Amino acid sequence: MTAIRPTAVAGQFYPADFAEANRQLTAFLDGAVHPACAGRRPKALIAPHAGWVYSGPVAAGAYALLKPFRGSYARVVLLGPSHRVAFQGMALSSADRWASPLGAVPLDKDWSRLVGLPGVGVLDQAHAQEHSLEVHVPFLQATLGEFTLLPVVVGDASPDMVAGLLDALWGGPETLVVISTDLSHYLPYEQCRSTDGATVAAIEHMDPTAIAREGACGRIPVGGLLVAAKRKGLEIVTLDVRNSGDTAGPKDRVVGYGSWALFETEESMSEEGEIKAAGQLLVDLAWASIRHGLETGAPAAPPASTPEGRPGILGRPGAVFVTLNRHGNLRGCIGSVIAWRPLAEDLVDNAFKSAFKDPRFPPLRPEELDGLSLSLSVLTPPVPMAFKDQEHMLEQLRPRIDGLIIEDGGRRALFLPSVWEQLPDKPSFLAHLKAKAGMAPDHWSPGFKASRFQAVEIGK
């Protein structure tokens, strides 16, 4: 049975009626103009969550940027603060779909990238009456079309914890990150403008420590995005800053609102770029685990942080294959296809197993180190694909670049990008993958799902 979360605040924060909700959305979006950002594809947005009559025009300044890219985002990761339930960490929703006046939205329930992350769990109570996420859903539907939603309510957490979750879910260009926050609350008009000005400066400088507790109710999820964005080299643009005294209320007690867009640039560090930048460190860790195995019979302990003292990519969930060759011949290959533990842990364990546990070969001996070479294939996070039929899905696949995961009716299978070397034809590639999953070559159904990923090769 499909679990659907009903609208909790429709009729209170925005219209519950389809026609009226659609009319207001159209008016908001048509009235938002940002020529400096026109044509640029956002990776992340920050937008307010008050009732539409108050914050809708400011939120529309962010969502209008998505209209030219309708249909190109497959997944939205939506984070906002908890207003009604006190809890520690970050809360996922167990629902399969969320209701909206514009139709139900399917939830992304693939949480494999979140395994092992601190403070992440299912807590439906946090979502039941929470408006900070729900008010954004119709805006997303109006601008994006079809997508899957991964909603997260943020409780008592740190920006670094939130950044770790965002790193795990960052994905490729098919993933959009949206952070929900209002600014100062119930201050006189001019005091609000002054307080919000300091918050705007902190956000523009990507400095979460400079956001005061009273500066933004969503300062923790905002701070997490700023930490991740600064590390990845994103550019941030302020789109609109107003308050309820400017939109629909009196000026004696106002609430502040702001919207921002974050863009990847040529200098932005993608997940692939981070992996490549850490390439030598990863190779050194793999060798150290193999040598430790020769000495003790066990893999080396994974490091807790990079040499700079930050967990970085080593602490995020990762999947890696370790391949050993000796004098040009395969000597061992073991790996993970799904990221379910920190990359450092996956690396040292699979390096040890490729040397000593590959059932095709005897355990490595010390004298075999002479002539032994090592290479790594680090898999990027799987990104759900959006498609209307099989032909549309095949059009999006890139031979020799994309690995593919398919699933339907409880059956699931994966091909690494290297399989293209044996199956360079797209229909043949998919047909063989279906056979691996136990599906017929012509199998198709409305529930068919596919995700693609890449493998970053190091040492080859």
C-alpha positions in Angstrom: 0.0 0.0 0.0 1.4 3.4 -1.0 1.7 5.8 2.0 0.7 9.4 1.0 1.4 12.3 3.4 -1.6 14.6 3.1 -1.2 18.3 2.8 -0.8 19.6 6.4 -0.9 23.3 5.8 -2.7 23.8 2.5 -5.4 26.4 3.1 -3.4 28.0 5.8 -0.1 28.9 4.2 -1.2 28.6 0.6 -4.4 27.7 -1.4 -5.7 24.2 -1.1 -7.7 24.6 -4.4 -5.8 23.6 -7.6 -7.1 26.6 -9.6 -6.4 29.2 -7.0 -2.9 27.7 -6.2 -2.1 27.6 -9.9 -3.3 31.2 -10.4 -1.2 32.5 -7.6 1.9 30.6 -8.7 1.6 31.9 -12.2 1.3 35.5 -10.9 4.3 35.2 -8.6 6.5 33.6 -11.3 5.5 36.0 -14.0 6.3 38.9 -11.8 9.8 37.7 -10.9 12.6 39.0 -13.2 16.3 38.6 -12.7 18.0 39.3 -16.0 21.5 39.0 -14.5 20.8 35.3 -13.8 18.7 34.5 -16.9 19.7 31.3 -18.6 22.0 30.1 -15.7 21.2 26.7 -14.3 21.0 26.8 -10.5 22.5 23.9 -8.5 20.9 25.1 -5.2 18.3 27.6 -4.1 17.5 29.3 -0.7 13.9 30.5 -0.4 11.4 31.5 2.3 8.6 29.4 3.7 6.0 31.8 5.1 2.5 32.0 3.8 2.5 32.7 0.1 0.7 36.1 0.5 3.7 37.2 2.5 6.8 35.4 1.1 5.5 34.1 -2.3 6.9 37.0 -4.3 10.4 36.5 -2.8 10.3 32.7 -3.3 9.3 33.2 -6.9 12.5 35.1 -7.5 14.3 31.9 -7.0 11.9 29.5 -8.6 11.6 31.5 -11.8 15.2 30.6 -12.6 14.1 27.0 -13.0 11.5 27.5 -15.7 14.0 27.2 -18.6 15.2 23.9 -17.2 11.8 22.2 -16.8 12.2 18.4 -17.1 16.0 18.4 -16.6 16.0 18.0 -12.8 15.2 14.4 -11.7 15.5 14.9 -8.0 15.0 17.7 -5.5 16.7 17.5 -2.1 14.6 19.8 0.2 15.8 20.8 3.6 14.1 23.1 6.2 14.0 23.7 9.9 11.7 22.1 12.4 9.1 24.4 13.9 6.8 22.0 15.8 8.9 19.0 16.9 12.1 19.1 19.0 14.6 16.4 18.1 18.2 15.8 17.4 19.6 15.2 13.9 17.9 15.2 10.6 14.5 13.5 9.8 13.5 11.6 6.7 9.9 10.8 5.8 8.7 7.3 5.4 5.8 8.3 3.0 6.0 7.2 -0.6 4.3 10.3 -1.9 3.4 13.8 -0.7 0.1 15.3 -1.6 -0.2 18.8 -3.1 -3.0 20.8 -4.8 -1.1 20.3 -8.0 -0.9 16.5 -7.6 1.1 14.0 -5.5 4.9 14.0 -5.7 6.8 10.7 -5.4 9.5 10.6 -2.7 13.0 9.4 -3.4 13.4 6.4 -1.0 16.9 5.4 -2.0 18.8 6.3 1.2 21.8 4.1 0.5 24.1 7.1 0.3 23.0 8.1 3.9 24.0 4.9 5.6 26.5 5.6 8.4 25.9 9.4 8.4 25.4 10.7 11.9 22.1 12.0 13.0 20.0 10.8 10.0 16.8 8.8 10.6 13.1 8.5 9.9 10.9 10.6 12.0 7.4 11.1 10.5 6.3 13.3 13.5 8.7 16.0 12.3 7.1 16.1 8.9 3.4 15.7 9.9 2.6 19.4 10.5 5.8 21.0 9.2 5.2 23.9 6.8 8.8 24.8 6.0 9.0 22.1 3.4 5.5 21.7 2.2 5.0 25.3 1.0 7.8 24.8 -1.6 6.3 21.7 -3.2 3.8 23.5 -5.5 6.5 26.0 -6.6 8.7 23.0 -7.6 5.8 21.3 -9.4 5.0 24.5 -11.4 8.5 25.0 -12.5 10.1 21.5 -12.8 7.3 19.2 -13.9 8.0 15.6 -12.8 10.7 14.9 -10.2 11.3 12.9 -7.1 11.5 14.6 -3.7 13.8 13.9 -0.8 12.5 16.0 2.1 14.6 16.4 5.3 13.5 18.3 8.4 16.6 19.6 10.3 16.4 19.6 14.1 19.2 20.0 16.6 22.2 19.5 14.3 25.3 21.3 13.2 26.1 22.9 9.8 28.8 20.3 9.3 26.3 17.5 9.8 24.0 19.0 7.3 26.9 19.5 4.9 27.8 15.8 5.2 24.2 14.9 4.2 24.3 17.3 1.3 27.6 15.9 0.1 26.1 12.4 0.1 23.1 13.5 -1.9 24.7 16.1 -4.1 24.6 14.0 -7.2 25.0 15.4 -10.7 23.2 18.2 -12.6 20.0 16.1 -12.3 19.8 17.0 -8.5 18.6 20.3 -7.2 19.1 21.4 -3.6 16.6 23.7 -2.0 17.0 25.2 1.5 14.0 26.7 3.2 14.4 29.6 5.6 12.8 32.9 6.7 15.0 35.6 8.1 14.3 37.8 11.3 11.0 37.5 13.0 8.6 40.2 14.4 10.9 43.2 14.5 10.0 46.8 13.6 10.5 47.4 9.9 13.8 49.3 10.0 15.3 47.0 12.7 14.4 44.0 10.5 16.1 45.6 7.5 19.3 46.1 9.6 19.2 42.5 11.1 18.5 40.9 7.7 21.3 43.0 6.1 23.8 41.3 8.4 22.4 37.9 7.5 22.6 38.6 3.8 26.2 39.6 4.2 27.0 36.4 6.0 25.3 34.3 3.3 27.0 36.1 0.5 30.3 35.5 2.2 29.4 31.9 2.8 30.1 32.3 6.5 27.5 30.3 8.6 29.2 31.3 11.8 28.1 34.9 11.1 24.4 34.1 10.9 22.9 35.1 14.3 20.5 32.8 16.1 17.7 35.4 15.5 18.9 36.0 12.0 17.2 33.1 10.2 15.0 30.3 11.5 16.7 27.9 9.0 20.2 29.0 9.8 21.4 25.4 10.4 20.3 24.0 7.0 21.5 27.2 5.4 24.8 26.9 7.1 25.2 23.3 5.9 24.6 24.4 2.3 27.1 27.2 2.7 29.8 24.8 4.1 29.2 22.4 1.2 29.0 25.2 -1.4 32.2 26.9 -0.3 34.1 23.6 -0.4 32.8 22.9 -3.9 33.5 26.4 -5.2 30.0 27.5 -6.0 29.0 31.1 -6.7 26.1 32.6 -4.8 23.8 35.4 -6.0 21.3 37.3 -3.9 18.0 37.5 -5.8 15.6 39.3 -3.5 15.4 40.5 0.1 12.2 41.9 1.5 9.9 41.6 4.5 6.2 41.2 5.2 6.0 45.0 5.5 6.9 45.2 1.9 4.5 42.5 0.7 1.3 42.1 2.6 1.5 43.2 6.2 1.9 46.2 8.6 5.4 47.5 9.4 5.3 47.4 13.2 6.1 43.7 13.5 7.5 42.2 10.3 9.2 38.9 9.2 12.1 39.0 6.8 12.5 36.9 3.6 15.3 36.4 1.2 16.1 34.3 -1.9 19.4 33.2 -3.3 20.7 31.0 -6.1 23.9 29.0 -6.1 25.7 28.1 -9.4 28.4 25.7 -10.3 31.3 27.3 -12.2 34.2 26.1 -14.2 36.2 26.2 -10.9 33.5 24.3 -8.9 34.8 21.0 -7.5 32.5 18.3 -8.6 32.4 14.9 -6.9 34.5 13.6 -9.7 37.0 16.5 -9.2 37.2 15.8 -5.5 37.9 12.1 -6.1 40.7 13.0 -8.6 42.2 15.6 -6.3 42.4 12.9 -3.6 43.7 10.3 -6.0 47.2 9.9 -4.6 46.0 9.8 -1.1 43.5 7.1 -2.0 46.2 5.0 -3.7 48.5 5.4 -0.7 45.8 4.2 1.6 45.2 1.2 -0.5 48.9 0.3 -0.6 49.1 0.8 3.2 46.2 -1.6 3.8 47.8 -4.3 1.6 51.1 -3.9 3.4 49.3 -4.0 6.8 47.6 -7.2 5.6 51.0 -8.8 4.8 52.2 -8.0 8.3 49.1 -8.7 10.4 46.6 -10.6 8.3 44.0 -7.8 8.6 43.2 -4.5 6.7 44.5 -1.2 8.0 42.2 1.0 10.1 40.7 3.8 7.9 41.8 7.3 8.7 39.2 9.6 10.3 40.2 12.6 8.3 42.3 14.0 5.4 45.8 15.3 6.2 44.2 18.7 6.5 42.2 17.4 9.5 38.8 17.4 7.8 36.7 14.3 7.1 36.2 15.5 3.5 35.6 12.9 0.9 37.1 10.1 3.1 34.3 10.4 5.5 31.5 10.5 3.0 29.8 7.2 1.8 31.8 5.8 -1.2 32.1 2.7 -3.3 35.4 1.6 -4.8 36.8 -1.3 -6.8 40.5 -2.1 -6.2 42.3 -3.9 -9.0 45.7 -5.5 -8.7 47.8 -6.5 -11.7 51.2 -8.2 -11.7 53.4 -8.1 -14.8 50.3 -7.2 -16.8 48.1 -10.0 -15.5 45.1 -9.7 -13.2 46.1 -10.6 -9.6 42.9 -9.6 -7.7 39.9 -7.3 -8.0 37.3 -6.7 -5.3 34.9 -3.8 -4.8 31.6 -2.3 -3.8 28.9 -1.3 -6.2 26.8 0.7 -3.7 28.1 3.3 -1.3 27.0 2.1 2.2 30.0 3.1 4.4 32.6 5.9 4.4 34.9 5.9 1.4 38.1 5.4 3.5 36.6 2.3 5.1 35.4 0.9 1.8 38.8 1.5 0.3 41.1 -0.1 2.9 38.7 -3.1 3.2 38.5 -3.8 -0.5 42.2 -3.2 -1.0 42.9 -5.9 1.6 40.3 -8.3 0.0 41.6 -7.8 -3.5 45.0 -8.9 -2.3 44.0 -11.7 0.1 40.3 -12.7 -0.4 39.7 -12.8 -4.1 38.6 -16.5 -4.6 40.2 -16.7 -8.0 43.7 -16.3 -6.5 45.7 -17.4 -3.5 46.5 -14.8 -0.9 49.2 -12.4 -1.9 52.7 -13.2 -0.8 55.4 -10.7 0.2 57.6 -11.6 -2.7 54.8 -10.7 -5.1 55.0 -7.0 -4.3 57.8 -6.8 -6.9 55.9 -6.1 -10.1 52.5 -5.5 -8.5 50.5 -2.5 -9.7 47.3 -1.1 -8.2 44.4 0.9 -9.7 41.1 2.2 -8.3 37.6 2.7 -9.7 35.7 5.0 -7.4 32.0 5.1 -8.2 30.1 8.4 -8.1 26.7 8.4 -6.4 23.8 7.0 -8.5 21.5 9.7 -9.8 17.9 8.8 -10.6 17.0 9.3 -14.2 13.8 11.0 -15.4 12.3 9.6 -18.6 8.9 9.0 -20.2 9.8 5.7 -21.9 12.7 3.3 -22.7 13.7 5.2 -25.8 13.9 8.4 -23.8 16.0 6.7 -21.2 18.5 5.3 -23.8 18.9 8.7 -25.3 20.3 10.0 -22.0 22.9 7.1 -21.6 26.5 7.9 -22.5 28.4 4.9 -23.7 31.8 4.3 -21.9 30.8 7.1 -19.4 27.7 6.0 -17.5 27.2 3.0 -15.4 23.6 1.9 -15.0 21.4 0.6 -12.2 17.9 -0.7 -13.1 15.1 -1.9 -10.8 11.5 -3.0 -11.1 9.2 -5.3 -9.2 11.9 -6.2 -6.6 14.5 -7.0 -9.2 17.7 -5.0 -9.5 21.0 -5.1 -11.4 24.0 -2.9 -12.1 26.6 -2.6 -14.9 29.8 -0.7 -14.4 30.9 1.8 -17.2 33.6 -0.7 -18.2 30.9 -3.1 -19.5 30.5 -0.8 -22.5 33.8 -2.2 -23.8 32.0 -5.5 -24.4 28.5 -4.1 -25.1 28.9 -0.8 -26.9 25.4 -0.8 -28.4 22.8 0.9 -26.1 19.9 -1.5 -26.6 22.2 -4.5 -26.2 23.7 -2.9 -23.0 20.2 -2.5 -21.5 19.0 -5.9 -22.7 21.9 -7.7 -21.1 21.5 -5.7 -17.9 17.8 -6.7 -17.8 18.8 -10.4 -18.2 21.2 -10.0 -15.3 18.3 -8.7 -13.2 16.1 -11.6 -14.3 13.9 -9.5 -16.6 12.9 -10.3 -20.1 14.8 -8.3 -22.8 11.6 -6.4 -23.8 10.5 -5.8 -20.2 9.0 -2.4 -19.4 6.5 -1.2 -16.9 5.4 2.2 -15.4 7.4 1.3 -12.2 10.7 0.8 -14.1 13.5 2.9 -12.4 17.0 3.6 -13.6 19.9 5.5 -12.1 23.2 6.3 -13.7 26.7 6.8 -12.2 30.3 7.2 -13.3 33.5 5.6 -12.3 36.6 7.8 -11.6 39.6 5.8 -12.6 42.8 6.3 -10.6 46.1 4.7 -11.3 45.1 3.4 -14.8 
